[in-house]
Amino acid sequence: MYRIIQGKKLGRTIGFPTLNLEPAKLDADFGVYGCKVFFASDESFQGILHYGLRETTDQKITLEIHLFDFKKDVYGEEINLILGKKIRGIKKFNNLKELKKQILQDIKTVKQK
């Protein structure tokens, strides 16, 4: 079980708001994965999960998820998640524009599976 905490809100500035999770630990290698998130309300959503160093921004280890078609304020709530296939490893981008382009590709990859 993970608790949703406030992050830096950088993802929303490039069109990909994320759920930042605590603890930021996962029994998996660092990388980007497909995932499914389950809320206490029995709602579930598909998304992409980033686990590891945020190479492009602050070098902090995080566990964060961008959910598809999701626009709710859920700070403080607890979730469960199922980790899907690993899409790629952690990568450093030269700027946020390159990061946004990669996230779009990651979403496309997850939705095709």
C-alpha positions in Angstrom: 0.0 0.0 0.0 1.3 3.5 -0.9 0.3 6.9 0.3 -0.1 9.8 -2.2 1.9 12.8 -1.3 2.5 16.2 -2.9 5.4 16.5 -5.2 7.0 19.4 -7.0 4.0 19.5 -9.5 6.5 19.7 -12.4 4.6 16.9 -14.3 1.5 19.0 -14.6 3.5 21.9 -16.2 4.3 19.6 -19.2 0.8 18.0 -19.3 1.4 14.9 -17.3 0.3 15.3 -13.6 1.6 12.5 -11.4 0.7 10.7 -8.2 3.9 10.9 -6.0 4.0 7.9 -3.7 5.4 7.2 -0.3 7.4 5.1 0.4 9.4 5.6 -2.8 10.4 1.9 -2.8 9.4 -0.8 -5.2 10.5 -4.4 -5.6 11.8 -3.8 -9.1 14.6 -2.3 -11.0 14.7 1.4 -11.7 12.7 2.3 -14.8 9.4 3.1 -16.5 6.6 0.6 -16.4 3.0 0.2 -17.3 0.8 -0.2 -14.2 -2.7 -0.4 -12.8 -3.7 1.6 -9.7 -6.5 0.6 -7.3 -8.2 3.1 -5.0 -10.1 2.3 -1.8 -13.3 3.4 -3.7 -12.8 0.3 -5.9 -11.9 2.5 -8.9 -8.9 1.5 -10.9 -6.9 3.3 -13.6 -4.1 2.4 -16.0 -1.0 4.5 -16.2 2.7 4.7 -16.5 5.0 4.5 -13.5 8.5 6.0 -13.0 10.7 4.5 -10.3 14.2 5.8 -9.8 16.3 8.9 -10.1 14.7 11.9 -11.8 17.8 12.3 -13.9 16.5 15.4 -15.8 15.4 17.5 -12.8 16.6 16.9 -9.3 18.4 13.5 -9.0 15.9 12.4 -6.4 14.7 8.8 -6.2 10.9 8.9 -6.7 8.0 6.6 -7.3 5.4 8.4 -9.4 2.6 7.5 -11.6 0.8 9.3 -14.4 -2.8 7.9 -14.7 -4.6 8.0 -18.0 -7.9 9.9 -18.0 -7.6 10.9 -14.4 -8.2 14.4 -12.9 -8.9 14.1 -9.2 -7.3 15.5 -6.1 -6.2 12.4 -4.1 -3.5 13.7 -1.8 -3.3 11.6 1.3 -5.2 8.7 -0.1 -3.7 5.2 -0.1 -3.5 3.0 -3.2 -2.5 -0.4 -4.3 -0.8 -1.1 -7.6 0.0 -3.8 -10.0 3.3 -3.3 -11.9 3.2 -4.1 -15.6 6.0 -4.7 -18.1 9.1 -2.5 -18.0 9.1 -0.1 -20.9 12.5 1.3 -20.6 15.3 2.3 -18.1 15.9 5.6 -16.5 17.2 8.2 -18.9 18.5 11.8 -18.7 16.9 14.3 -21.1 18.5 17.6 -22.2 15.3 19.5 -21.5 11.6 19.2 -20.6 10.6 19.2 -24.2 12.6 16.0 -24.8 11.1 14.5 -21.6 7.6 15.3 -22.8 8.2 13.6 -26.2 9.5 10.5 -24.4 6.5 10.4 -22.0 4.1 10.5 -25.0 5.9 7.6 -26.5 5.8 5.7 -23.2 2.1 6.2 -23.0 1.6 5.0 -26.6 3.7 1.9 -25.8 1.6 1.0 -22.7 -1.7 1.6 -24.4 -0.8 -0.7 -27.3 -0.1 -3.7 -25.0 
